[in-house]
Amino acid sequence: MLSRYPTQSARRSHRKEGLFLLCVLCALCVESYRSTAQAAIIDKIAAIVNDDVITQSEVDETKDLDLKISGLPRRNSILEERIDHHLVLQQLKSQPPVLLTEEEIKAAYESFEIRHGNVELLATFLESVGMNQDDLTKEIHDQLSIRKFIRDRFRPFVNITIEDAENYYEKVYKLGAQMVEKTPPPFAEVFAEIQNQLVESRVQDQLADWLEKLRNESMISVKD
């Protein structure tokens, strides 16, 4: 007569199978934890700017991309520059849309493409830094929008007089030429150049003050 109960040998076999399955589950859990930990390291938070999160991967991608067409000032770190980037983009959300043409975006994209050689080399580069063509196009769009916003907001209020330009010519421009033993061109020939330099300098001064004000009014948390 057959027993309804498993034999001792069968029970040992079942225990072995159970232990084996337990080991497999533990191994899977450990691997899952490792994968999660690695993902957390890759995408850890570098800073929070109001409601925007800046990840470390964003900072690394920005550093590798080295686009720098926004006109924002250089900072001591890429993270600090990225904070400025997000602060200005947040301001743009409450402003009338910055109008960019497809030609402007295309020209900037193609310039970056030439910088890297050709289409294939650019694609390889983007893949190496964790980006694609859409990511690059968005970054170009954002930076061009910031540049145009800066120009429209600050440049109209900068006025350079002839006296300002003459003073710069006498105290800076001529002195620079003399230091490299060159004869400076007449003031009239370089007036437009000097005017543009002074306008850009004053725009940057006003921009720096405005960014500082934005930082003081914002919630910025930089993570270690």
C-alpha positions in Angstrom: 0.0 0.0 0.0 1.4 3.4 -1.0 1.9 6.0 1.7 0.1 9.4 1.4 3.1 11.1 3.0 6.4 11.9 1.3 9.3 9.8 2.2 12.3 11.1 4.1 14.3 11.1 0.8 11.6 13.1 -0.9 11.5 15.6 1.9 15.3 16.1 1.7 14.9 16.7 -2.0 12.2 19.3 -1.5 14.3 21.1 1.1 17.3 21.2 -1.3 15.0 22.6 -4.1 13.7 25.2 -1.6 17.2 26.2 -0.6 18.2 26.5 -4.2 15.3 28.7 -5.1 16.0 30.8 -2.0 19.6 31.3 -3.1 18.5 32.3 -6.6 16.0 34.8 -5.2 18.6 36.3 -2.9 21.1 36.6 -5.8 18.4 38.4 -7.9 17.7 40.7 -5.0 21.3 41.6 -4.6 21.8 42.2 -8.3 18.6 44.4 -8.4 20.0 46.4 -5.4 23.3 46.8 -7.2 21.6 48.0 -10.3 19.5 50.4 -8.4 22.5 51.7 -6.5 24.4 52.2 -9.7 21.5 54.1 -11.3 21.2 56.3 -8.2 24.9 57.1 -8.4 24.7 58.0 -12.1 21.6 60.2 -11.7 22.2 61.6 -8.2 20.9 65.1 -7.5 23.6 67.8 -7.9 21.3 70.8 -7.0 17.7 71.9 -6.8 16.8 75.3 -8.2 13.3 76.2 -7.0 11.3 73.3 -8.7 14.0 72.2 -11.1 16.3 69.3 -10.3 19.8 69.3 -11.7 21.3 65.8 -11.9 25.0 65.0 -11.9 24.5 63.5 -15.3 23.2 66.8 -16.6 26.3 68.6 -15.2 28.6 66.0 -16.8 26.8 66.2 -20.2 27.0 70.0 -20.1 30.7 69.9 -19.4 31.4 67.4 -22.2 29.1 69.3 -24.6 30.9 72.6 -24.0 28.3 74.5 -26.0 28.4 77.9 -24.3 26.3 80.0 -26.7 23.8 81.4 -24.1 25.8 84.5 -23.2 25.6 83.7 -19.5 28.8 84.5 -17.5 31.4 81.9 -16.7 31.4 80.6 -13.2 33.8 78.7 -11.0 32.1 75.4 -11.9 29.8 73.9 -14.5 27.2 73.3 -11.8 27.1 77.0 -10.9 26.7 77.9 -14.6 23.9 75.3 -14.8 22.1 76.9 -11.9 22.1 80.3 -13.8 20.8 78.4 -16.9 17.8 77.1 -15.0 17.1 80.4 -13.2 16.9 82.2 -16.6 14.8 79.4 -18.2 12.4 79.7 -15.2 12.1 83.5 -15.9 11.4 82.8 -19.5 8.3 80.8 -18.6 6.6 84.0 -17.3 7.7 86.1 -20.3 6.3 86.3 -23.8 7.8 83.5 -25.8 11.3 84.0 -27.3 10.9 83.6 -31.0 13.6 81.6 -32.7 13.7 80.7 -36.4 14.5 77.2 -37.7 17.4 78.8 -39.5 18.9 80.1 -36.3 18.7 76.7 -34.6 19.9 74.9 -37.7 22.9 77.2 -38.1 24.0 76.6 -34.5 23.5 72.9 -34.9 25.5 72.7 -38.1 28.3 74.8 -36.5 28.5 72.3 -33.7 28.5 69.5 -36.2 31.4 71.0 -38.1 33.3 71.4 -34.8 33.1 67.6 -34.4 33.9 66.8 -38.0 30.7 65.4 -39.6 27.3 63.9 -38.9 28.7 60.5 -38.0 31.4 61.8 -35.7 28.9 64.1 -34.0 26.5 61.1 -33.5 29.3 59.1 -32.0 30.3 61.9 -29.7 26.7 62.5 -28.5 26.3 58.8 -27.8 29.5 58.8 -25.7 28.2 61.6 -23.5 24.7 60.0 -23.1 22.9 62.3 -25.5 21.2 62.2 -28.9 20.3 64.7 -31.6 17.0 65.7 -30.0 18.9 66.4 -26.7 21.4 68.6 -28.6 18.6 70.4 -30.5 16.8 71.2 -27.2 20.0 72.4 -25.5 20.7 74.7 -28.5 17.2 76.0 -28.5 17.4 76.7 -24.7 20.7 78.5 -25.0 19.7 80.5 -28.0 16.5 81.6 -26.2 18.6 82.7 -23.2 21.0 84.7 -25.4 18.1 86.4 -27.2 16.4 87.2 -23.9 19.6 88.7 -22.5 20.0 90.9 -25.6 16.4 92.1 -25.6 16.2 92.7 -21.9 19.5 94.5 -21.3 21.0 95.9 -24.5 18.3 98.5 -25.3 19.1 100.2 -22.0 22.8 100.5 -22.6 23.9 103.8 -24.1 27.5 104.4 -25.0 28.4 108.1 -25.7 31.3 109.3 -27.9 32.9 110.5 -24.7 32.7 107.0 -23.2 34.3 105.6 -26.4 37.0 108.2 -26.5 37.9 107.7 -22.9 38.2 103.9 -23.5 40.3 104.6 -26.6 42.8 106.8 -24.8 43.1 104.8 -21.5 42.7 101.2 -22.7 42.8 100.7 -26.5 45.9 102.8 -27.2 47.7 101.5 -24.2 47.0 97.9 -25.3 48.4 98.6 -28.8 51.5 100.3 -27.4 52.2 97.3 -25.1 52.5 95.1 -28.2 54.4 97.8 -30.0 51.8 98.6 -32.5 50.5 101.9 -33.8 46.8 102.2 -32.8 44.4 103.1 -35.7 42.6 106.4 -35.5 39.7 106.6 -33.2 37.2 107.0 -36.0 38.2 103.7 -37.5 37.7 101.7 -34.3 34.7 103.6 -32.8 32.2 100.9 -33.8 34.4 98.2 -32.4 35.0 100.0 -29.1 31.3 100.8 -28.8 30.4 97.1 -29.2 32.9 96.1 -26.6 31.6 98.7 -24.1 28.0 97.7 -24.7 28.8 94.0 -24.2 30.7 94.9 -21.0 27.9 96.9 -19.5 25.3 94.2 -20.5 27.4 91.6 -18.7 27.6 93.9 -15.6 23.8 94.3 -15.6 23.3 90.6 -16.2 25.6 89.7 -13.3 23.6 92.0 -11.0 20.3 90.6 -12.2 21.5 87.0 -11.7 22.6 87.8 -8.2 19.2 89.2 -7.4 17.6 86.0 -8.9 19.8 83.8 -6.7 18.9 85.8 -3.6 15.2 85.4 -4.3 15.3 81.7 -5.2 15.5 78.5 -3.3 18.8 76.9 -4.3 20.1 73.7 -2.7 23.5 72.4 -3.7 24.0 68.7 -2.8 27.3 67.3 -1.6 
